[in-house]
Amino acid sequence: MRLLTLVIALLLVLIQYPLWLGKGGWMRTWELERQLDAQRQTNEELQTRNTALDAEVRDLKSGTDAIEERARYELGMIKAGEAFVQLVDGPAPPAAAPARPAPAGQPSAPARR
């Protein structure tokens, strides 16, 4: 009787192995579901990007505003009759030193013209 129980337990373990660790087992299924979720997330991001690009292409095909904007900002182009002004942030000029009063008893320096 003890041998029969041992054989049945061994057969039960052998039957369980493909269910958990085999090619179509639970472990493989969980891994594939994880990969599928990651791919769905990537697809959603790409779909959002594609929608934005599609809107930009339609805008470029239908109107001149988008083309003009790109020409201005990416190529630095201007329309005829416009003036181009470029402001450059640079170091601030040094502040002028305040005039010091002349010591008592000495005449102040004459003003320059």
PyRosetta script that sets phi, psi and omega in degrees:
from pyrosetta import init, pose_from_sequence

init()
pose = pose_from_sequence("MRLLTLVIALLLVLIQYPLWLGKGGWMRTWELERQLDAQRQTNEELQTRNTALDAEVRDLKSGTDAIEERARYELGMIKAGEAFVQLVDGPAPPAAAPARPAPAGQPSAPARR")
pose.set_psi(1, -37.6)
pose.set_omega(1, 179.9)
pose.set_phi(2, -66.5)
pose.set_psi(2, -37.6)
pose.set_omega(2, 179.0)
pose.set_phi(3, -66.7)
pose.set_psi(3, -39.4)
pose.set_omega(3, 178.2)
pose.set_phi(4, -63.7)
pose.set_psi(4, -40.9)
pose.set_omega(4, 178.2)
pose.set_phi(5, -63.9)
pose.set_psi(5, -41.5)
pose.set_omega(5, 179.3)
pose.set_phi(6, -64.9)
pose.set_psi(6, -40.7)
pose.set_omega(6, 178.7)
pose.set_phi(7, -66.7)
pose.set_psi(7, -43.0)
pose.set_omega(7, 179.3)
pose.set_phi(8, -64.5)
pose.set_psi(8, -41.2)
pose.set_omega(8, 178.7)
pose.set_phi(9, -64.6)
pose.set_psi(9, -40.0)
pose.set_omega(9, 178.7)
pose.set_phi(10, -66.2)
pose.set_psi(10, -41.8)
pose.set_omega(10, 176.8)
pose.set_phi(11, -64.2)
pose.set_psi(11, -37.8)
pose.set_omega(11, 178.0)
pose.set_phi(12, -63.5)
pose.set_psi(12, -41.3)
pose.set_omega(12, 177.3)
pose.set_phi(13, -66.4)
pose.set_psi(13, -41.4)
pose.set_omega(13, 179.2)
pose.set_phi(14, -64.7)
pose.set_psi(14, -34.7)
pose.set_omega(14, 178.3)
pose.set_phi(15, -71.9)
pose.set_psi(15, -35.4)
pose.set_omega(15, -178.7)
pose.set_phi(16, -72.1)
pose.set_psi(16, -29.0)
pose.set_omega(16, -176.4)
pose.set_phi(17, -54.9)
pose.set_psi(17, -52.1)
pose.set_omega(17, 179.4)
pose.set_phi(18, -64.7)
pose.set_psi(18, -30.2)
pose.set_omega(18, 179.5)
pose.set_phi(19, -63.9)
pose.set_psi(19, -40.0)
pose.set_omega(19, -176.2)
pose.set_phi(20, -94.8)
pose.set_psi(20, -40.4)
pose.set_omega(20, -171.1)
pose.set_phi(21, -117.3)
pose.set_psi(21, -2.9)
pose.set_omega(21, -177.2)
pose.set_phi(22, -76.1)
pose.set_psi(22, -175.4)
pose.set_omega(22, -176.1)
pose.set_phi(23, -60.7)
pose.set_psi(23, -38.7)
pose.set_omega(23, 180.0)
pose.set_phi(24, -109.4)
pose.set_psi(24, 24.3)
pose.set_omega(24, -175.3)
pose.set_phi(25, -79.8)
pose.set_psi(25, 178.8)
pose.set_omega(25, -177.0)
pose.set_phi(26, -62.8)
pose.set_psi(26, -40.2)
pose.set_omega(26, -178.7)
pose.set_phi(27, -61.8)
pose.set_psi(27, -45.2)
pose.set_omega(27, 178.9)
pose.set_phi(28, -65.7)
pose.set_psi(28, -39.2)
pose.set_omega(28, 179.1)
pose.set_phi(29, -63.4)
pose.set_psi(29, -42.7)
pose.set_omega(29, 179.3)
pose.set_phi(30, -64.5)
pose.set_psi(30, -40.7)
pose.set_omega(30, 178.7)
pose.set_phi(31, -64.9)
pose.set_psi(31, -41.7)
pose.set_omega(31, 178.3)
pose.set_phi(32, -66.2)
pose.set_psi(32, -36.6)
pose.set_omega(32, 177.0)
pose.set_phi(33, -65.7)
pose.set_psi(33, -38.4)
pose.set_omega(33, 177.6)
pose.set_phi(34, -64.2)
pose.set_psi(34, -44.5)
pose.set_omega(34, 177.9)
pose.set_phi(35, -63.9)
pose.set_psi(35, -38.0)
pose.set_omega(35, 179.4)
pose.set_phi(36, -64.8)
pose.set_psi(36, -42.0)
pose.set_omega(36, 177.4)
pose.set_phi(37, -63.0)
pose.set_psi(37, -41.7)
pose.set_omega(37, 178.4)
pose.set_phi(38, -64.3)
pose.set_psi(38, -40.0)
pose.set_omega(38, 179.3)
pose.set_phi(39, -68.7)
pose.set_psi(39, -36.8)
pose.set_omega(39, 176.9)
pose.set_phi(40, -63.1)
pose.set_psi(40, -40.8)
pose.set_omega(40, 178.2)
pose.set_phi(41, -62.9)
pose.set_psi(41, -43.9)
pose.set_omega(41, 178.2)
pose.set_phi(42, -62.7)
pose.set_psi(42, -41.9)
pose.set_omega(42, 179.4)
pose.set_phi(43, -63.1)
pose.set_psi(43, -38.7)
pose.set_omega(43, 178.4)
pose.set_phi(44, -64.2)
pose.set_psi(44, -42.3)
pose.set_omega(44, 178.8)
pose.set_phi(45, -63.3)
pose.set_psi(45, -43.2)
pose.set_omega(45, 179.9)
pose.set_phi(46, -67.6)
pose.set_psi(46, -36.0)
pose.set_omega(46, 178.3)
pose.set_phi(47, -64.6)
pose.set_psi(47, -40.6)
pose.set_omega(47, 177.3)
pose.set_phi(48, -62.6)
pose.set_psi(48, -44.0)
pose.set_omega(48, 178.7)
pose.set_phi(49, -64.3)
pose.set_psi(49, -42.2)
pose.set_omega(49, 179.8)
pose.set_phi(50, -64.6)
pose.set_psi(50, -37.6)
pose.set_omega(50, 178.1)
pose.set_phi(51, -63.4)
pose.set_psi(51, -42.9)
pose.set_omega(51, 178.5)
pose.set_phi(52, -64.5)
pose.set_psi(52, -42.2)
pose.set_omega(52, 178.5)
pose.set_phi(53, -65.5)
pose.set_psi(53, -38.0)
pose.set_omega(53, 178.7)
pose.set_phi(54, -63.8)
pose.set_psi(54, -42.3)
pose.set_omega(54, 177.8)
pose.set_phi(55, -63.1)
pose.set_psi(55, -39.0)
pose.set_omega(55, 179.2)
pose.set_phi(56, -67.5)
pose.set_psi(56, -39.4)
pose.set_omega(56, 178.3)
pose.set_phi(57, -64.9)
pose.set_psi(57, -44.0)
pose.set_omega(57, 177.8)
pose.set_phi(58, -61.4)
pose.set_psi(58, -39.4)
pose.set_omega(58, 179.2)
pose.set_phi(59, -66.3)
pose.set_psi(59, -40.3)
pose.set_omega(59, 178.5)
pose.set_phi(60, -67.0)
pose.set_psi(60, -35.5)
pose.set_omega(60, -179.1)
pose.set_phi(61, -74.9)
pose.set_psi(61, -33.9)
pose.set_omega(61, -170.8)
pose.set_phi(62, -91.8)
pose.set_psi(62, -30.7)
pose.set_omega(62, -174.5)
pose.set_phi(63, -133.9)
pose.set_psi(63, 167.0)
pose.set_omega(63, -179.7)
pose.set_phi(64, -96.1)
pose.set_psi(64, -10.0)
pose.set_omega(64, -178.5)
pose.set_phi(65, -62.3)
pose.set_psi(65, -44.5)
pose.set_omega(65, -178.9)
pose.set_phi(66, -67.6)
pose.set_psi(66, -38.3)
pose.set_omega(66, 179.0)
pose.set_phi(67, -65.5)
pose.set_psi(67, -42.9)
pose.set_omega(67, 179.2)
pose.set_phi(68, -63.1)
pose.set_psi(68, -42.6)
pose.set_omega(68, 179.6)
pose.set_phi(69, -61.9)
pose.set_psi(69, -44.5)
pose.set_omega(69, 178.4)
pose.set_phi(70, -63.9)
pose.set_psi(70, -41.5)
pose.set_omega(70, 179.4)
pose.set_phi(71, -62.3)
pose.set_psi(71, -38.5)
pose.set_omega(71, -179.3)
pose.set_phi(72, -69.1)
pose.set_psi(72, -52.0)
pose.set_omega(72, -171.2)
pose.set_phi(73, -82.5)
pose.set_psi(73, -35.3)
pose.set_omega(73, -177.1)
pose.set_phi(74, -92.1)
pose.set_psi(74, -32.5)
pose.set_omega(74, -176.0)
pose.set_phi(75, -109.6)
pose.set_psi(75, -9.8)
pose.set_omega(75, 178.5)
pose.set_phi(76, 72.0)
pose.set_psi(76, 26.6)
pose.set_omega(76, -178.8)
pose.set_phi(77, -83.9)
pose.set_psi(77, 154.7)
pose.set_omega(77, 177.3)
pose.set_phi(78, -133.2)
pose.set_psi(78, 159.5)
pose.set_omega(78, 178.6)
pose.set_phi(79, -78.2)
pose.set_psi(79, 162.1)
pose.set_omega(79, 175.6)
pose.set_phi(80, -65.1)
pose.set_psi(80, 135.6)
pose.set_omega(80, 179.0)
pose.set_phi(81, 86.8)
pose.set_psi(81, -2.1)
pose.set_omega(81, 177.8)
pose.set_phi(82, -93.5)
pose.set_psi(82, 154.2)
pose.set_omega(82, 175.5)
pose.set_phi(83, -108.2)
pose.set_psi(83, 138.0)
pose.set_omega(83, -179.7)
pose.set_phi(84, -100.3)
pose.set_psi(84, 123.1)
pose.set_omega(84, 178.6)
pose.set_phi(85, -122.6)
pose.set_psi(85, 128.1)
pose.set_omega(85, -179.9)
pose.set_phi(86, -119.3)
pose.set_psi(86, 123.9)
pose.set_omega(86, 178.4)
pose.set_phi(87, -101.0)
pose.set_psi(87, 126.4)
pose.set_omega(87, -178.8)
pose.set_phi(88, -113.2)
pose.set_psi(88, 127.3)
pose.set_omega(88, 175.1)
pose.set_phi(89, -77.1)
pose.set_psi(89, 122.2)
pose.set_omega(89, 179.4)
pose.set_phi(90, -132.5)
pose.set_psi(90, -178.5)
pose.set_omega(90, 178.8)
pose.set_phi(91, -66.1)
pose.set_psi(91, 143.2)
pose.set_omega(91, -179.0)
pose.set_phi(92, -69.7)
pose.set_psi(92, 142.1)
pose.set_omega(92, 178.1)
pose.set_phi(93, -66.3)
pose.set_psi(93, 149.1)
pose.set_omega(93, -178.6)
pose.set_phi(94, -64.9)
pose.set_psi(94, 143.3)
pose.set_omega(94, -179.4)
pose.set_phi(95, -71.4)
pose.set_psi(95, 141.9)
pose.set_omega(95, 179.0)
pose.set_phi(96, -69.0)
pose.set_psi(96, 138.2)
pose.set_omega(96, 179.9)
pose.set_phi(97, -72.8)
pose.set_psi(97, 135.6)
pose.set_omega(97, 179.1)
pose.set_phi(98, -65.7)
pose.set_psi(98, 145.4)
pose.set_omega(98, -179.6)
pose.set_phi(99, -69.8)
pose.set_psi(99, 133.6)
pose.set_omega(99, 179.3)
pose.set_phi(100, -93.7)
pose.set_psi(100, 138.3)
pose.set_omega(100, 178.2)
pose.set_phi(101, -67.9)
pose.set_psi(101, 147.7)
pose.set_omega(101, 179.6)
pose.set_phi(102, -68.4)
pose.set_psi(102, 147.1)
pose.set_omega(102, 178.4)
pose.set_phi(103, -60.0)
pose.set_psi(103, 154.1)
pose.set_omega(103, -178.2)
pose.set_phi(104, -59.9)
pose.set_psi(104, 135.0)
pose.set_omega(104, 176.9)
pose.set_phi(105, 92.2)
pose.set_psi(105, -6.4)
pose.set_omega(105, 178.8)
pose.set_phi(106, -113.5)
pose.set_psi(106, 140.9)
pose.set_omega(106, 179.4)
pose.set_phi(107, -70.9)
pose.set_psi(107, 148.5)
pose.set_omega(107, 177.7)
pose.set_phi(108, -75.4)
pose.set_psi(108, 157.4)
pose.set_omega(108, -179.0)
pose.set_phi(109, -68.5)
pose.set_psi(109, 143.4)
pose.set_omega(109, 179.4)
pose.set_phi(110, -66.7)
pose.set_psi(110, 147.6)
pose.set_omega(110, 179.5)
pose.set_phi(111, -72.6)
pose.set_psi(111, 139.1)
pose.set_omega(111, 178.9)
pose.set_phi(112, -87.2)
pose.set_psi(112, 145.7)
pose.set_omega(112, 178.1)
pose.set_phi(113, -114.5)
pose.dump_pdb("model.pdb")
